[in-house]
């Protein structure tokens, strides 16, 4: 084995220090059938990108078929519900923006499941800040200029879905700055980006991972990112925090959840495998180039993060009229 492939970076090193070996030698019988990774959004978004990078490598490690299935709907809740109902321990998992999942109980008044009780944390994989971007024809290059423009003319603001993490992040910025844009909801990030590129909407808040290629192509112009400090990948894009909303941070936290009946050994093993995969130099480089930072957390750490995010965004929802059945 190439020595570079033995190197474990970031959080993965904290999870397990043993050499990389196929999971089939250590899995105590798991998995016994194909593993499904449910992505609860349309193809092309941040979760989908990561899932499709993971799947072939996870399949090789497990010596078992791993398939990615897109099950969009209800801001990710349709796919999450399918995972809740999955009976096979560790054979159906959810790869999603866990921050968005933490928001759902506050936004949806008739949610058919409680993610804190019906799902269990497996592991965090990556973080990508939101990027606040505009159509190139919009004459605003900073947050203050965009806020001022919103008070002079109608600006249609594309949101990936009502009550989504980018939507609530935009609401938080609006509340802090007094902006007056009009929200236009979509059923996923891909179409929201497409319409902003086409000029049907003028402003968008979306995950950097899925948006950066369009920024590099000149189809969208970045105004700010939602990381507290500037990002090494895009050092010329200022943060929202430094443009008048001190301490602001939001983003897409890509993680994996499983049905609540998934045992600790299976969850821990899957967490270790996925952490190692995203920290492999080629995978890490590919995700970094697209705007995602590798941030790995084990099941206990992800559970703590999830509960914290749920409380944080509940307070934002309570200050608005964002409620869905």
Secondary structure as the mmCIF struct_conf table of DSSP 4:
data_model
#
loop_
_struct_conf.conf_type_id
_struct_conf.id
_struct_conf.beg_label_comp_id
_struct_conf.beg_label_asym_id
_struct_conf.beg_label_seq_id
_struct_conf.end_label_comp_id
_struct_conf.end_label_asym_id
_struct_conf.end_label_seq_id
HELX_RH_3T_P HELX_RH_3T_P1 UNK A 3 UNK A 6
TURN_TY1_P TURN_TY1_P1 UNK A 10 UNK A 10
HELX_RH_AL_P HELX_RH_AL_P1 UNK A 11 UNK A 15
BEND BEND1 UNK A 18 UNK A 18
HELX_LH_PP_P HELX_LH_PP_P1 UNK A 19 UNK A 20
HELX_RH_3T_P HELX_RH_3T_P2 UNK A 23 UNK A 25
TURN_TY1_P TURN_TY1_P2 UNK A 26 UNK A 26
BEND BEND2 UNK A 27 UNK A 27
TURN_TY1_P TURN_TY1_P3 UNK A 28 UNK A 29
BEND BEND3 UNK A 32 UNK A 33
STRN STRN1 UNK A 35 UNK A 39
BEND BEND4 UNK A 41 UNK A 41
TURN_TY1_P TURN_TY1_P4 UNK A 43 UNK A 44
BEND BEND5 UNK A 45 UNK A 45
HELX_RH_AL_P HELX_RH_AL_P2 UNK A 46 UNK A 62
TURN_TY1_P TURN_TY1_P5 UNK A 63 UNK A 63
BEND BEND6 UNK A 64 UNK A 64
STRN STRN2 UNK A 66 UNK A 70
HELX_RH_3T_P HELX_RH_3T_P3 UNK A 74 UNK A 76
HELX_RH_AL_P HELX_RH_AL_P3 UNK A 77 UNK A 85
BEND BEND7 UNK A 88 UNK A 88
TURN_TY1_P TURN_TY1_P6 UNK A 89 UNK A 91
STRN STRN3 UNK A 92 UNK A 97
HELX_RH_AL_P HELX_RH_AL_P4 UNK A 98 UNK A 107
STRN STRN4 UNK A 108 UNK A 108
TURN_TY1_P TURN_TY1_P7 UNK A 109 UNK A 110
BEND BEND8 UNK A 112 UNK A 113
HELX_RH_AL_P HELX_RH_AL_P5 UNK A 115 UNK A 118
STRN STRN5 UNK A 119 UNK A 135
TURN_TY1_P TURN_TY1_P8 UNK A 136 UNK A 137
BEND BEND9 UNK A 138 UNK A 138
BEND BEND10 UNK A 142 UNK A 142
HELX_RH_AL_P HELX_RH_AL_P6 UNK A 143 UNK A 150
TURN_TY1_P TURN_TY1_P9 UNK A 151 UNK A 152
BEND BEND11 UNK A 153 UNK A 153
STRN STRN6 UNK A 156 UNK A 159
BEND BEND12 UNK A 160 UNK A 161
TURN_TY1_P TURN_TY1_P10 UNK A 162 UNK A 163
HELX_RH_AL_P HELX_RH_AL_P7 UNK A 165 UNK A 177
TURN_TY1_P TURN_TY1_P11 UNK A 178 UNK A 178
STRN STRN7 UNK A 182 UNK A 185
BEND BEND13 UNK A 187 UNK A 188
HELX_RH_AL_P HELX_RH_AL_P8 UNK A 189 UNK A 198
TURN_TY1_P TURN_TY1_P12 UNK A 199 UNK A 199
BEND BEND14 UNK A 200 UNK A 202
STRN STRN8 UNK A 203 UNK A 207
HELX_RH_AL_P HELX_RH_AL_P9 UNK A 208 UNK A 216
TURN_TY1_P TURN_TY1_P13 UNK A 217 UNK A 218
BEND BEND15 UNK A 219 UNK A 219
STRN STRN9 UNK A 220 UNK A 225
BEND BEND16 UNK A 227 UNK A 229
HELX_RH_3T_P HELX_RH_3T_P4 UNK A 232 UNK A 234
TURN_TY1_P TURN_TY1_P14 UNK A 235 UNK A 236
BEND BEND17 UNK A 237 UNK A 237
STRN STRN10 UNK A 239 UNK A 239
BEND BEND18 UNK A 240 UNK A 240
HELX_RH_3T_P HELX_RH_3T_P5 UNK A 241 UNK A 243
TURN_TY1_P TURN_TY1_P15 UNK A 244 UNK A 244
BEND BEND19 UNK A 245 UNK A 245
TURN_TY1_P TURN_TY1_P16 UNK A 246 UNK A 247
STRN STRN11 UNK A 251 UNK A 259
TURN_TY1_P TURN_TY1_P17 UNK A 260 UNK A 261
HELX_RH_AL_P HELX_RH_AL_P10 UNK A 264 UNK A 278
TURN_TY1_P TURN_TY1_P18 UNK A 279 UNK A 279
BEND BEND20 UNK A 280 UNK A 280
HELX_RH_AL_P HELX_RH_AL_P11 UNK A 281 UNK A 290
TURN_TY1_P TURN_TY1_P19 UNK A 291 UNK A 291
STRN STRN12 UNK A 293 UNK A 297
HELX_RH_AL_P HELX_RH_AL_P12 UNK A 299 UNK A 318
TURN_TY1_P TURN_TY1_P20 UNK A 319 UNK A 319
BEND BEND21 UNK A 320 UNK A 320
STRN STRN13 UNK A 324 UNK A 324
#
